[in-house]
């Protein structure tokens, strides 16, 4: 702007001199003087177009960058070198505008993702104060209201918050609030403007632990049902064989019948108990049937005597 003011002042002086020439120059030399001043005016116009307009355009461009206005563009000044710089500048503005839109969209997406995340997330500023906290973290910490931005985690009215405040960066701890509620708290960091900022993730592990325990119970029940039923089947078969072998002995017959009924009752009970557990789908595998039969032969021979087995 200073060069523009200087050229304006020179233009005013040139015009004033051209007006005063007829009064200060002899009549025979007026046209010569006027011609010289006209040439000087043309040179000034050329310098204005070649120097002042490009400088003015670039100054406006710097002001746009300073104001972070990436939507405006510079116009051509019809000067080759200056127009080339202006073209580069406009391309740079297009890139900055695109990057700003992309960054804003990513930030908006991350904000919505954090807001809707079932995992509690607390983001800290460079001084370790709370910069953002999502609703899941408030629920897990049992906070009545969202804490004010800028407060320390250890100052919140929550025992869990005070215990999570001292987790080291890159470490995780498991906090058992009760026999049925388990909380996992992890602290990590990310880079923001060249410096580290930390964030805390708070995850309620109660449901995962409950599912794991339930699956373990299911496996135990299935194993018990399988083993008990196999044992009861063998016992009832053996009792039937003994009853058949003894013959007409009423007392022993009644004793064996009672034992047989108790075995069947236990088998029905364990079968009913296992019915609440979904059995896994069978997995077909190749097997040697001859080997299976050979392993069962001693038991089959003991209950099939005197029938021969081949």
Phi and psi in degrees as GROMACS dihedral restraints (atoms count N, CA, C in turn):
[ dihedral_restraints ]
;  ai    aj    ak    al  type     phi  dphi    fc
    3     4     5     6     1   -66.3    20    10
    4     5     6     7     1   -42.7    20    10
    6     7     8     9     1   -64.5    20    10
    7     8     9    10     1   -36.2    20    10
    9    10    11    12     1   -63.3    20    10
   10    11    12    13     1   -39.4    20    10
   12    13    14    15     1   -66.7    20    10
   13    14    15    16     1   -37.9    20    10
   15    16    17    18     1   -64.2    20    10
   16    17    18    19     1   -43.4    20    10
   18    19    20    21     1   -66.8    20    10
   19    20    21    22     1   -33.8    20    10
   21    22    23    24     1   -63.8    20    10
   22    23    24    25     1   -42.3    20    10
   24    25    26    27     1   -64.9    20    10
   25    26    27    28     1   -41.8    20    10
   27    28    29    30     1   -63.4    20    10
   28    29    30    31     1   -39.4    20    10
   30    31    32    33     1   -63.3    20    10
   31    32    33    34     1   -40.7    20    10
   33    34    35    36     1   -65.6    20    10
   34    35    36    37     1   -41.8    20    10
   36    37    38    39     1   -64.1    20    10
   37    38    39    40     1   -41.3    20    10
   39    40    41    42     1   -62.7    20    10
   40    41    42    43     1   -45.1    20    10
   42    43    44    45     1   -63.1    20    10
   43    44    45    46     1   -39.7    20    10
   45    46    47    48     1   -64.8    20    10
   46    47    48    49     1   -40.8    20    10
   48    49    50    51     1   -64.8    20    10
   49    50    51    52     1   -41.2    20    10
   51    52    53    54     1   -63.8    20    10
   52    53    54    55     1   -34.8    20    10
   54    55    56    57     1   -71.3    20    10
   55    56    57    58     1   -36.2    20    10
   57    58    59    60     1   -83.8    20    10
   58    59    60    61     1   -11.9    20    10
   60    61    62    63     1   -57.6    20    10
   61    62    63    64     1   -45.3    20    10
   63    64    65    66     1   -60.2    20    10
   64    65    66    67     1   -22.4    20    10
   66    67    68    69     1   -92.6    20    10
   67    68    69    70     1   -20.1    20    10
   69    70    71    72     1  -115.3    20    10
   70    71    72    73     1    -6.8    20    10
   72    73    74    75     1  -117.2    20    10
   73    74    75    76     1   144.9    20    10
   75    76    77    78     1   -62.1    20    10
   76    77    78    79     1   150.6    20    10
   78    79    80    81     1   -56.7    20    10
   79    80    81    82     1   -30.8    20    10
   81    82    83    84     1   -73.4    20    10
   82    83    84    85     1   -20.0    20    10
   84    85    86    87     1  -111.4    20    10
   85    86    87    88     1     8.3    20    10
   87    88    89    90     1   -63.7    20    10
   88    89    90    91     1   -45.6    20    10
   90    91    92    93     1   -65.2    20    10
   91    92    93    94     1   -36.0    20    10
   93    94    95    96     1   -64.6    20    10
   94    95    96    97     1   -46.0    20    10
   96    97    98    99     1   -63.7    20    10
   97    98    99   100     1   -42.2    20    10
   99   100   101   102     1   -63.2    20    10
  100   101   102   103     1   -39.1    20    10
  102   103   104   105     1   -63.5    20    10
  103   104   105   106     1   -42.4    20    10
  105   106   107   108     1   -61.9    20    10
  106   107   108   109     1   -44.2    20    10
  108   109   110   111     1   -65.4    20    10
  109   110   111   112     1   -33.7    20    10
  111   112   113   114     1   -66.2    20    10
  112   113   114   115     1   -41.1    20    10
  114   115   116   117     1   -62.3    20    10
  115   116   117   118     1   -42.8    20    10
  117   118   119   120     1   -60.6    20    10
  118   119   120   121     1   -40.6    20    10
  120   121   122   123     1   -63.7    20    10
  121   122   123   124     1   -40.9    20    10
  123   124   125   126     1   -63.9    20    10
  124   125   126   127     1   -40.5    20    10
  126   127   128   129     1   -63.0    20    10
  127   128   129   130     1   -40.5    20    10
  129   130   131   132     1   -63.1    20    10
  130   131   132   133     1   -40.9    20    10
  132   133   134   135     1   -64.1    20    10
  133   134   135   136     1   -41.8    20    10
  135   136   137   138     1   -64.6    20    10
  136   137   138   139     1   -43.0    20    10
  138   139   140   141     1   -64.4    20    10
  139   140   141   142     1   -34.7    20    10
  141   142   143   144     1   -65.1    20    10
  142   143   144   145     1   -44.9    20    10
  144   145   146   147     1   -68.9    20    10
  145   146   147   148     1   -37.9    20    10
  147   148   149   150     1   -80.0    20    10
  148   149   150   151     1   -30.4    20    10
  150   151   152   153     1  -116.1    20    10
  151   152   153   154     1   -51.4    20    10
  153   154   155   156     1   -69.6    20    10
  154   155   156   157     1   -47.1    20    10
  156   157   158   159     1   -60.7    20    10
  157   158   159   160     1   -46.1    20    10
  159   160   161   162     1   -60.9    20    10
  160   161   162   163     1   -43.6    20    10
  162   163   164   165     1   -63.1    20    10
  163   164   165   166     1   -40.6    20    10
  165   166   167   168     1   -64.5    20    10
  166   167   168   169     1   -40.9    20    10
  168   169   170   171     1   -64.8    20    10
  169   170   171   172     1   -44.8    20    10
  171   172   173   174     1   -66.6    20    10
  172   173   174   175     1   -35.0    20    10
  174   175   176   177     1   -62.7    20    10
  175   176   177   178     1   -42.3    20    10
  177   178   179   180     1   -61.9    20    10
  178   179   180   181     1   -38.0    20    10
  180   181   182   183     1   -64.1    20    10
  181   182   183   184     1   -41.9    20    10
  183   184   185   186     1   -62.7    20    10
  184   185   186   187     1   -37.1    20    10
  186   187   188   189     1   -65.5    20    10
  187   188   189   190     1   -36.4    20    10
  189   190   191   192     1   -65.1    20    10
  190   191   192   193     1   -41.5    20    10
  192   193   194   195     1   -65.8    20    10
  193   194   195   196     1   -40.5    20    10
  195   196   197   198     1   -62.7    20    10
  196   197   198   199     1   -37.5    20    10
  198   199   200   201     1   -83.5    20    10
  199   200   201   202     1    -1.6    20    10
  201   202   203   204     1    57.3    20    10
  202   203   204   205     1    37.8    20    10
  204   205   206   207     1   -98.3    20    10
  205   206   207   208     1    93.2    20    10
  207   208   209   210     1   -94.2    20    10
  208   209   210   211     1     7.9    20    10
  210   211   212   213     1   -95.1    20    10
  211   212   213   214     1   -18.1    20    10
  213   214   215   216     1   -87.8    20    10
  214   215   216   217     1   155.6    20    10
  216   217   218   219     1  -132.8    20    10
  217   218   219   220     1   155.6    20    10
  219   220   221   222     1   -90.2    20    10
  220   221   222   223     1   146.2    20    10
  222   223   224   225     1   -90.2    20    10
  223   224   225   226     1   153.9    20    10
  225   226   227   228     1   -68.0    20    10
  226   227   228   229     1   145.6    20    10
  228   229   230   231     1  -110.2    20    10
  229   230   231   232     1     6.9    20    10
  231   232   233   234     1    61.1    20    10
  232   233   234   235     1    38.1    20    10
  234   235   236   237     1  -130.9    20    10
  235   236   237   238     1   124.3    20    10
  237   238   239   240     1   -54.7    20    10
  238   239   240   241     1   -56.0    20    10
  240   241   242   243     1   -64.9    20    10
  241   242   243   244     1   -42.3    20    10
  243   244   245   246     1   -65.9    20    10
  244   245   246   247     1   -40.8    20    10
  246   247   248   249     1   -64.1    20    10
  247   248   249   250     1   -34.0    20    10
  249   250   251   252     1   -64.8    20    10
  250   251   252   253     1   -43.4    20    10
  252   253   254   255     1   -64.3    20    10
  253   254   255   256     1   -39.2    20    10
  255   256   257   258     1   -65.8    20    10
  256   257   258   259     1   -38.6    20    10
  258   259   260   261     1   -62.5    20    10
  259   260   261   262     1   -43.2    20    10
  261   262   263   264     1   -63.7    20    10
  262   263   264   265     1   -41.1    20    10
  264   265   266   267     1   -63.0    20    10
  265   266   267   268     1   -43.2    20    10
  267   268   269   270     1   -63.9    20    10
  268   269   270   271     1   -37.7    20    10
  270   271   272   273     1   -63.2    20    10
  271   272   273   274     1   -41.0    20    10
  273   274   275   276     1   -62.4    20    10
  274   275   276   277     1   -40.4    20    10
  276   277   278   279     1   -64.7    20    10
  277   278   279   280     1   -38.9    20    10
  279   280   281   282     1   -61.8    20    10
  280   281   282   283     1   -42.7    20    10
  282   283   284   285     1   -64.3    20    10
  283   284   285   286     1   -44.2    20    10
  285   286   287   288     1   -63.4    20    10
  286   287   288   289     1   -39.3    20    10
  288   289   290   291     1   -65.0    20    10
  289   290   291   292     1   -42.1    20    10
  291   292   293   294     1   -65.5    20    10
  292   293   294   295     1   -41.7    20    10
  294   295   296   297     1   -65.5    20    10
  295   296   297   298     1   -38.5    20    10
  297   298   299   300     1   -63.5    20    10
  298   299   300   301     1   -45.0    20    10
  300   301   302   303     1   -61.7    20    10
  301   302   303   304     1   -43.0    20    10
  303   304   305   306     1   -63.8    20    10
  304   305   306   307     1   -42.0    20    10
  306   307   308   309     1   -65.5    20    10
  307   308   309   310     1   -42.2    20    10
  309   310   311   312     1   -64.3    20    10
  310   311   312   313     1   -39.1    20    10
  312   313   314   315     1   -66.1    20    10
  313   314   315   316     1   -41.5    20    10
  315   316   317   318     1   -65.0    20    10
  316   317   318   319     1   -42.2    20    10
  318   319   320   321     1   -63.6    20    10
  319   320   321   322     1   -40.2    20    10
  321   322   323   324     1   -65.7    20    10
  322   323   324   325     1   -41.8    20    10
  324   325   326   327     1   -63.5    20    10
  325   326   327   328     1   -45.2    20    10
  327   328   329   330     1   -64.4    20    10
  328   329   330   331     1   -37.7    20    10
  330   331   332   333     1   -63.3    20    10
  331   332   333   334     1   -45.0    20    10
  333   334   335   336     1   -66.0    20    10
  334   335   336   337     1   -38.8    20    10
  336   337   338   339     1   -63.6    20    10
  337   338   339   340     1   -44.4    20    10
  339   340   341   342     1   -66.1    20    10
  340   341   342   343     1   -39.1    20    10
  342   343   344   345     1   -64.8    20    10
  343   344   345   346     1   -37.8    20    10
  345   346   347   348     1   -94.5    20    10
  346   347   348   349     1    -2.2    20    10
  348   349   350   351     1   -67.4    20    10
  349   350   351   352     1   136.2    20    10
  351   352   353   354     1   -73.0    20    10
  352   353   354   355     1   -14.0    20    10
  354   355   356   357     1   -89.3    20    10
  355   356   357   358     1   132.6    20    10
  357   358   359   360     1   -69.0    20    10
  358   359   360   361     1   131.0    20    10
  360   361   362   363     1  -130.6    20    10
  361   362   363   364     1   129.3    20    10
  363   364   365   366     1  -124.4    20    10
  364   365   366   367     1   122.3    20    10
  366   367   368   369     1  -105.2    20    10
  367   368   369   370     1   132.7    20    10
  369   370   371   372     1  -106.1    20    10
  370   371   372   373     1   156.8    20    10
  372   373   374   375     1   -85.7    20    10
  373   374   375   376     1  -170.5    20    10
  375   376   377   378     1   -68.5    20    10
  376   377   378   379     1   -19.5    20    10
  378   379   380   381     1   -98.0    20    10
  379   380   381   382     1     4.9    20    10
  381   382   383   384     1    85.3    20    10
  382   383   384   385     1    11.8    20    10
  384   385   386   387     1   -91.2    20    10
  385   386   387   388     1   157.7    20    10
  387   388   389   390     1   -68.7    20    10
  388   389   390   391     1   121.6    20    10
  390   391   392   393     1  -101.9    20    10
  391   392   393   394     1   -28.1    20    10
  393   394   395   396     1  -162.1    20    10
  394   395   396   397     1   147.9    20    10
  396   397   398   399     1  -147.8    20    10
  397   398   399   400     1   134.4    20    10
  399   400   401   402     1   -93.2    20    10
  400   401   402   403     1   164.8    20    10
  402   403   404   405     1   -59.1    20    10
  403   404   405   406     1   -34.6    20    10
  405   406   407   408     1   -62.0    20    10
  406   407   408   409     1   -38.5    20    10
  408   409   410   411     1   -65.9    20    10
  409   410   411   412     1   -39.6    20    10
  411   412   413   414     1   -62.2    20    10
  412   413   414   415     1   -41.3    20    10
  414   415   416   417     1   -66.8    20    10
  415   416   417   418     1   -43.1    20    10
  417   418   419   420     1   -66.4    20    10
  418   419   420   421     1   -38.4    20    10
  420   421   422   423     1   -79.6    20    10
  421   422   423   424     1    -5.6    20    10
  423   424   425   426     1    60.0    20    10
  424   425   426   427     1    44.8    20    10
  426   427   428   429     1   -88.8    20    10
  427   428   429   430     1   133.9    20    10
  429   430   431   432     1   -67.5    20    10
  430   431   432   433     1   -41.9    20    10
  432   433   434   435     1  -132.9    20    10
  433   434   435   436     1   159.7    20    10
  435   436   437   438     1   -65.7    20    10
  436   437   438   439     1   128.5    20    10
  438   439   440   441     1   -67.2    20    10
  439   440   441   442     1   153.5    20    10
  441   442   443   444     1   -70.2    20    10
  442   443   444   445     1   144.7    20    10
  444   445   446   447     1   -67.6    20    10
  445   446   447   448     1   134.6    20    10
  447   448   449   450     1   103.3    20    10
  448   449   450   451     1    -4.9    20    10
  450   451   452   453     1   -88.5    20    10
  451   452   453   454     1   158.5    20    10
  453   454   455   456     1   -85.9    20    10
  454   455   456   457     1   147.8    20    10
  456   457   458   459     1   -63.9    20    10
  457   458   459   460     1   -35.5    20    10
  459   460   461   462     1   -69.7    20    10
  460   461   462   463     1   -15.2    20    10
  462   463   464   465     1   -89.1    20    10
  463   464   465   466     1    -5.6    20    10
  465   466   467   468     1   -74.2    20    10
  466   467   468   469     1   153.6    20    10
  468   469   470   471     1   -83.0    20    10
  469   470   471   472     1    66.6    20    10
  471   472   473   474     1  -155.8    20    10
  472   473   474   475     1   124.2    20    10
  474   475   476   477     1   -64.3    20    10
  475   476   477   478     1   -38.5    20    10
  477   478   479   480     1   -64.6    20    10
  478   479   480   481     1   -39.1    20    10
  480   481   482   483     1   -63.2    20    10
  481   482   483   484     1   -40.4    20    10
  483   484   485   486     1   -67.4    20    10
  484   485   486   487     1   -33.8    20    10
  486   487   488   489     1   -74.1    20    10
  487   488   489   490     1   -35.1    20    10
  489   490   491   492     1   -73.9    20    10
  490   491   492   493     1   -21.9    20    10
  492   493   494   495     1   -65.3    20    10
  493   494   495   496     1   -22.5    20    10
  495   496   497   498     1  -105.3    20    10
  496   497   498   499     1    16.3    20    10
  498   499   500   501     1   -73.1    20    10
  499   500   501   502     1   133.1    20    10
  501   502   503   504     1   -77.2    20    10
  502   503   504   505     1   156.7    20    10
  504   505   506   507     1   -64.0    20    10
  505   506   507   508     1   131.0    20    10
  507   508   509   510     1    82.7    20    10
  508   509   510   511     1     3.8    20    10
  510   511   512   513     1  -112.6    20    10
  511   512   513   514     1   159.5    20    10
  513   514   515   516     1  -131.8    20    10
  514   515   516   517     1   145.1    20    10
  516   517   518   519     1  -131.3    20    10
  517   518   519   520     1   152.9    20    10
  519   520   521   522     1  -112.0    20    10
  520   521   522   523     1   125.7    20    10
  522   523   524   525     1  -115.5    20    10
  523   524   525   526     1   122.8    20    10
  525   526   527   528     1   -98.9    20    10
  526   527   528   529     1   108.0    20    10
  528   529   530   531     1   -78.8    20    10
  529   530   531   532     1   -31.4    20    10
  531   532   533   534     1  -156.2    20    10
  532   533   534   535     1  -174.3    20    10
  534   535   536   537     1   -67.0    20    10
  535   536   537   538     1   -21.6    20    10
  537   538   539   540     1  -114.7    20    10
  538   539   540   541     1    -6.9    20    10
  540   541   542   543     1  -121.5    20    10
  541   542   543   544     1   120.4    20    10
  543   544   545   546     1  -126.9    20    10
  544   545   546   547     1   132.6    20    10
  546   547   548   549     1  -119.2    20    10
  547   548   549   550     1   134.0    20    10
  549   550   551   552     1  -109.1    20    10
  550   551   552   553     1   124.9    20    10
  552   553   554   555     1  -120.1    20    10
  553   554   555   556     1   126.6    20    10
  555   556   557   558     1  -129.7    20    10
  556   557   558   559     1   141.2    20    10
  558   559   560   561     1  -117.8    20    10
  559   560   561   562     1   130.6    20    10
  561   562   563   564     1  -136.4    20    10
  562   563   564   565     1  -179.4    20    10
  564   565   566   567     1  -141.3    20    10
  565   566   567   568     1   161.4    20    10
  567   568   569   570     1  -140.6    20    10
  568   569   570   571     1   165.4    20    10
  570   571   572   573     1   -96.0    20    10
  571   572   573   574     1   126.3    20    10
  573   574   575   576     1  -131.1    20    10
  574   575   576   577     1   114.5    20    10
  576   577   578   579     1    53.8    20    10
  577   578   579   580     1    40.4    20    10
  579   580   581   582     1    84.0    20    10
  580   581   582   583     1     1.2    20    10
  582   583   584   585     1  -127.3    20    10
  583   584   585   586     1   158.7    20    10
  585   586   587   588     1   -83.4    20    10
  586   587   588   589     1   135.6    20    10
  588   589   590   591     1  -125.4    20    10
  589   590   591   592     1   140.3    20    10
  591   592   593   594     1  -102.3    20    10
  592   593   594   595     1   155.2    20    10
  594   595   596   597     1  -142.5    20    10
  595   596   597   598     1   157.4    20    10
  597   598   599   600     1  -121.4    20    10
  598   599   600   601     1   132.4    20    10
  600   601   602   603     1  -111.6    20    10
  601   602   603   604     1   130.3    20    10
  603   604   605   606     1  -121.3    20    10
  604   605   606   607     1   115.9    20    10
  606   607   608   609     1  -121.4    20    10
  607   608   609   610     1   129.8    20    10
  609   610   611   612     1   -83.3    20    10
  610   611   612   613     1   113.3    20    10
  612   613   614   615     1   -93.6    20    10
  613   614   615   616     1     4.9    20    10
  615   616   617   618     1   -59.1    20    10
  616   617   618   619     1   -47.5    20    10
  618   619   620   621     1   -67.0    20    10
  619   620   621   622     1   -38.1    20    10
  621   622   623   624     1   -65.1    20    10
  622   623   624   625     1   -42.6    20    10
  624   625   626   627     1   -64.2    20    10
  625   626   627   628     1   -40.1    20    10
  627   628   629   630     1   -63.4    20    10
  628   629   630   631     1   -41.5    20    10
  630   631   632   633     1   -65.1    20    10
  631   632   633   634     1   -40.8    20    10
  633   634   635   636     1   -65.0    20    10
  634   635   636   637     1   -42.7    20    10
  636   637   638   639     1   -64.9    20    10
  637   638   639   640     1   -40.3    20    10
  639   640   641   642     1   -62.9    20    10
  640   641   642   643     1   -42.1    20    10
  642   643   644   645     1   -65.2    20    10
  643   644   645   646     1   -37.7    20    10
  645   646   647   648     1   -65.5    20    10
  646   647   648   649     1   -41.6    20    10
  648   649   650   651     1   -61.6    20    10
  649   650   651   652     1   -40.9    20    10
  651   652   653   654     1   -60.8    20    10
  652   653   654   655     1   -43.1    20    10
  654   655   656   657     1   -64.0    20    10
  655   656   657   658     1   -42.6    20    10
  657   658   659   660     1   -62.7    20    10
  658   659   660   661     1   -43.5    20    10
  660   661   662   663     1   -63.7    20    10
  661   662   663   664     1   -42.8    20    10
  663   664   665   666     1   -63.4    20    10
  664   665   666   667     1   -41.0    20    10
  666   667   668   669     1   -65.7    20    10
  667   668   669   670     1   -43.4    20    10
  669   670   671   672     1   -62.6    20    10
  670   671   672   673     1   -44.9    20    10
  672   673   674   675     1   -61.7    20    10
  673   674   675   676     1   -41.6    20    10
  675   676   677   678     1   -64.2    20    10
  676   677   678   679     1   -48.5    20    10
  678   679   680   681     1   -67.7    20    10
  679   680   681   682     1   -42.6    20    10
  681   682   683   684     1   -65.5    20    10
  682   683   684   685     1   -44.9    20    10
  684   685   686   687     1   -62.9    20    10
  685   686   687   688     1   -41.2    20    10
  687   688   689   690     1   -61.9    20    10
  688   689   690   691     1   -43.1    20    10
  690   691   692   693     1   -65.9    20    10
  691   692   693   694     1   -43.2    20    10
  693   694   695   696     1   -65.2    20    10
  694   695   696   697     1   -36.1    20    10
  696   697   698   699     1   -63.0    20    10
  697   698   699   700     1   -43.9    20    10
  699   700   701   702     1   -64.1    20    10
  700   701   702   703     1   -40.3    20    10
  702   703   704   705     1   -66.2    20    10
  703   704   705   706     1   -46.5    20    10
  705   706   707   708     1   -63.9    20    10
  706   707   708   709     1   -37.6    20    10
  708   709   710   711     1   -64.8    20    10
  709   710   711   712     1   -42.2    20    10
  711   712   713   714     1   -65.1    20    10
  712   713   714   715     1   -41.4    20    10
  714   715   716   717     1   -62.5    20    10
  715   716   717   718     1   -40.5    20    10
  717   718   719   720     1   -62.6    20    10
  718   719   720   721     1   -40.6    20    10
  720   721   722   723     1   -65.7    20    10
  721   722   723   724     1   -41.8    20    10
  723   724   725   726     1   -64.1    20    10
  724   725   726   727     1   -42.4    20    10
  726   727   728   729     1   -60.7    20    10
  727   728   729   730     1   -40.3    20    10
  729   730   731   732     1   -68.3    20    10
  730   731   732   733     1   -36.7    20    10
  732   733   734   735     1   -73.7    20    10
  733   734   735   736     1   -33.3    20    10
  735   736   737   738     1   -69.8    20    10
  736   737   738   739     1   -38.1    20    10
  738   739   740   741     1    88.0    20    10
  739   740   741   742     1  -135.9    20    10
  741   742   743   744     1   -90.0    20    10
  742   743   744   745     1    80.6    20    10
  744   745   746   747     1  -129.3    20    10
  745   746   747   748     1    93.7    20    10
  747   748   749   750     1   -58.3    20    10
  748   749   750   751     1   -43.2    20    10
  750   751   752   753     1   -65.2    20    10
  751   752   753   754     1   -47.5    20    10
  753   754   755   756     1   -66.7    20    10
  754   755   756   757     1   -36.0    20    10
  756   757   758   759     1   -60.9    20    10
  757   758   759   760     1   -43.8    20    10
  759   760   761   762     1   -66.0    20    10
  760   761   762   763     1   -39.7    20    10
  762   763   764   765     1   -62.9    20    10
  763   764   765   766     1   -43.7    20    10
  765   766   767   768     1   -67.2    20    10
  766   767   768   769     1   -37.4    20    10
  768   769   770   771     1   -64.2    20    10
  769   770   771   772     1   -41.0    20    10
  771   772   773   774     1   -63.5    20    10
  772   773   774   775     1   -42.7    20    10
  774   775   776   777     1   -63.6    20    10
  775   776   777   778     1   -39.3    20    10
  777   778   779   780     1   -62.5    20    10
  778   779   780   781     1   -42.6    20    10
  780   781   782   783     1   -64.8    20    10
  781   782   783   784     1   -40.3    20    10
  783   784   785   786     1   -64.7    20    10
  784   785   786   787     1   -38.3    20    10
  786   787   788   789     1   -64.3    20    10
  787   788   789   790     1   -44.6    20    10
  789   790   791   792     1   -65.5    20    10
  790   791   792   793     1   -37.3    20    10
  792   793   794   795     1   -63.2    20    10
  793   794   795   796     1   -44.0    20    10
  795   796   797   798     1   -64.2    20    10
  796   797   798   799     1   -37.9    20    10
  798   799   800   801     1   -65.8    20    10
  799   800   801   802     1   -41.4    20    10
  801   802   803   804     1   -65.7    20    10
  802   803   804   805     1   -38.0    20    10
  804   805   806   807     1   -64.1    20    10
  805   806   807   808     1   -49.1    20    10
  807   808   809   810     1   -67.8    20    10
  808   809   810   811     1   -30.9    20    10
  810   811   812   813     1   -67.7    20    10
  811   812   813   814     1   -42.0    20    10
  813   814   815   816     1   -65.7    20    10
  814   815   816   817     1   -38.6    20    10
  816   817   818   819     1   -65.4    20    10
  817   818   819   820     1   -36.9    20    10
  819   820   821   822     1   -79.7    20    10
  820   821   822   823     1   -13.2    20    10
  822   823   824   825     1   -69.0    20    10
  823   824   825   826     1   -18.8    20    10
  825   826   827   828     1   -78.4    20    10
  826   827   828   829     1   -10.4    20    10
  828   829   830   831     1  -105.0    20    10
  829   830   831   832     1   129.6    20    10
  831   832   833   834     1   -71.8    20    10
  832   833   834   835     1   122.9    20    10
  834   835   836   837     1   -75.0    20    10
  835   836   837   838     1   145.2    20    10
  837   838   839   840     1   -69.7    20    10
  838   839   840   841     1   155.9    20    10
  840   841   842   843     1   -66.6    20    10
  841   842   843   844     1   139.1    20    10
  843   844   845   846     1   -66.1    20    10
  844   845   846   847     1   144.0    20    10
  846   847   848   849     1  -113.7    20    10
  847   848   849   850     1   105.9    20    10
  849   850   851   852     1   -63.3    20    10
  850   851   852   853     1   133.3    20    10
  852   853   854   855     1  -137.9    20    10
  853   854   855   856     1   154.7    20    10
  855   856   857   858     1   -75.0    20    10
  856   857   858   859     1   139.7    20    10
  858   859   860   861     1  -146.5    20    10
  859   860   861   862     1   157.6    20    10
  861   862   863   864     1   -93.9    20    10
  862   863   864   865     1   104.3    20    10
  864   865   866   867     1   -64.4    20    10
  865   866   867   868     1   -33.9    20    10
  867   868   869   870     1   -59.1    20    10
  868   869   870   871     1   -41.6    20    10
  870   871   872   873     1   -67.1    20    10
  871   872   873   874     1   -38.6    20    10
  873   874   875   876     1   -62.6    20    10
  874   875   876   877     1   -44.6    20    10
  876   877   878   879     1   -65.3    20    10
  877   878   879   880     1   -42.0    20    10
  879   880   881   882     1   -60.6    20    10
  880   881   882   883     1   -37.3    20    10
  882   883   884   885     1   -68.8    20    10
  883   884   885   886     1   -29.0    20    10
  885   886   887   888     1   -89.5    20    10
  886   887   888   889     1   -10.9    20    10
  888   889   890   891     1   -57.1    20    10
  889   890   891   892     1   -47.0    20    10
  891   892   893   894     1   -57.7    20    10
  892   893   894   895     1   -42.4    20    10
  894   895   896   897     1   -67.9    20    10
  895   896   897   898     1   -42.3    20    10
  897   898   899   900     1   -66.0    20    10
  898   899   900   901     1   -38.6    20    10
  900   901   902   903     1   -65.1    20    10
  901   902   903   904     1   -34.3    20    10
  903   904   905   906     1   -69.1    20    10
  904   905   906   907     1   -29.4    20    10
  906   907   908   909     1   -99.7    20    10
  907   908   909   910     1   -10.3    20    10
  909   910   911   912     1  -103.5    20    10
  910   911   912   913     1    -2.9    20    10
  912   913   914   915     1   -60.2    20    10
  913   914   915   916     1   135.5    20    10
  915   916   917   918     1   -97.5    20    10
  916   917   918   919     1    25.0    20    10
  918   919   920   921     1   -76.5    20    10
  919   920   921   922     1   124.6    20    10
  921   922   923   924     1   -73.2    20    10
  922   923   924   925     1   143.4    20    10
  924   925   926   927     1  -120.9    20    10
  925   926   927   928     1   128.9    20    10
